[in-house]
Amino acid sequence: MDAFVNRLLDLVPAKSRIGLWMWWFGHFKIPLVGHVGPRIVEAGDERVVVVVPLRRRSRNHLGSLYFGALALAADVTAALPALARMQERGYRISLVFKDFSAQFLKRADGDTHFTTDQVAEIREFVDRVAVSGQRENLPVRVVATVPSRYGQEPVASFVLTLSMKASSSK
């Protein structure tokens, strides 16, 4: 099934490909991602920005983004550049998060944007793992903001250690 999806993705313009791929992944591989509904705002060479809308499915009893939705969005934001690189190059690499740390600074009481500025570093890391065949780790920083309420002031920050090992490449 994954090969079929990859062939279909090759027909889609590069700019739309990662969003479509995330939709497919969120509905068929990890349904919780589809349920919370993160959207890609920016997926460039330097940074990735994912937004999680504050709605009934993602908020807690206090009207702010639920802890689980915050964690899920940090996970998606940190993994997206690696998954995109793997899909782009045809690498078969297992990806997990070795650890997760979070610092909650304010209530995320609006649509919350999750940003990582380590895209180039993550891409190089994926290429290195594909060649080495060894398990390697990379700490990835993600910052959450609520631009409609607090501008670019962080409401939370995360560090997730991306742990990857190549099963076989291309």
N, C-alpha and C positions, 0 to 999 in steps of 0.2 A: 504494500500500500504506500509506503514512504517513497519508493521510486516513482510511482505514478504521480504522487503529489509534487515531487521535485520536477518531473517533466512538465507538469502543468505550470508550475511556477516559472519555468524557463520562458514561457510564452508571455508572461506578464512583465511590463516595464519595470526596470530595476527599482525605481522610486516607490512603486506600490507593492513590490514583492515581499518586503519584510512585514508589512502590515497584514497582508493576506496570509502569510505564513503564520504570524502570531495568532490570527483568528482561528486558523485550522488547528494549530497546536492547542490553543485554549479550549476548543470545543471537543477535540478527539483524544488528546493525550493527557491533559490536566484540566478536567472540566471546571475546577474551581476558578481557574484563570478566566474562563469564559463567563462564569457566573458573576464575578466581580466586574469584569468588563474594562480592563485597562486599555488605553489607546496610545498609539505612538504619536507624539507631537513632533519630535525631531529624531532622525536617525542619520547623523552625519559622520564624517571622518574623525571628528574630535569629540563629539558628545552625543549621548542618547537622552531623550526626555520622554518619559511615559507619564500620562495623567490618569488618575483614578477619580471618576466623578463621585461626589458625595451624594449618595441616593440610598434608598431603603435597603438595598442589598449590601451596601458597604459601610453603613454607619452603625454606631453603637447607641446605647440608650441615652447618651448625653448629647447626641446630635453631631458627633465628630467621627472621623474615619476610625473604624474598628481596628484594633491591634492586628488582627489577622489580615485585614486588607492592606495595612501598612507594610507588614512583613511580605505579603505576596507581591506587592508592587516593587519593593526593594529587590526581591528575588528576580522578578521579570526584567527589571532595569539592568541589573548586573549581568544576567545571563544573555540578554538579547544580542550584544555585540559578538559574543562567543558563538552563539547558535547561528547567527547570520554568517559568520566567517566559515563555520563548519559546513553550512548549506552551500555557500558560494564556492568553496573549494572541494566539496565532496568528501570531506574527512569523516571518518567513523571514530568518534571520540566520546567516551562516557563523561558526563558532566554532572557533578554534584557540588553541593556547598558543604564544606568541611565544618565551618562554624559561622556564627551570626552574632553580631553585637549591635545594639541599638541604643541611641540616646534620644529620649523624647523631650523636646524643649517647650513646645506649646501644643495646644489642641489643634488638630488638623480639621478645622471646621468649615471647609469649603473644598472645591475640586483641588486635589493635591497633585503636584508635579514632582516627579522623582527623576533626578539627574545624576548621571555619571559622566565625568570628563576623561575617562581612561580608555576610550575606544581604541586608539592606536596601540596602547599598551596591551589591551586584551587581544587584539588581532595578532600581534607579534607573539603573544603567549600561546595562542591556539596553534600557530604555525610551528612554534618550538616544540610543543607537545606532540604534534603530528609526526615530527621528525624523530624525536627522542624515543618515543614509545614508553617512556617512564611516567609515573604519576608525578604531577607537578602542581604547585599551589600558587595562587595569586590573590592577595587581598584586594578587594574592589570596594571603593567608597561610593556611597549613594547619599545624596542630600535631598530631603523632601521640603518643598515650599508650598505655600498657599498664596499665589500671587494676588488673588482678588481681595484678600484680607491683610496680608503682611508683606506684600511685595516679594523681594528676594531673600527676606529674613528666613532662615531655616526653622522649620517646626520639628524636624527630626533628622538625625544622621545615622547612617548604618555603615558597617564594615562587614562584608561577607567574603569568606575565603573560598574562591573558586578552585575546585580540585578536579583535575582532568587527567585522563589517561587514554591514549590511542588504542583502539581495538585493532584497527588496520587502517591505512590511509589509501585514498583513491583506488 
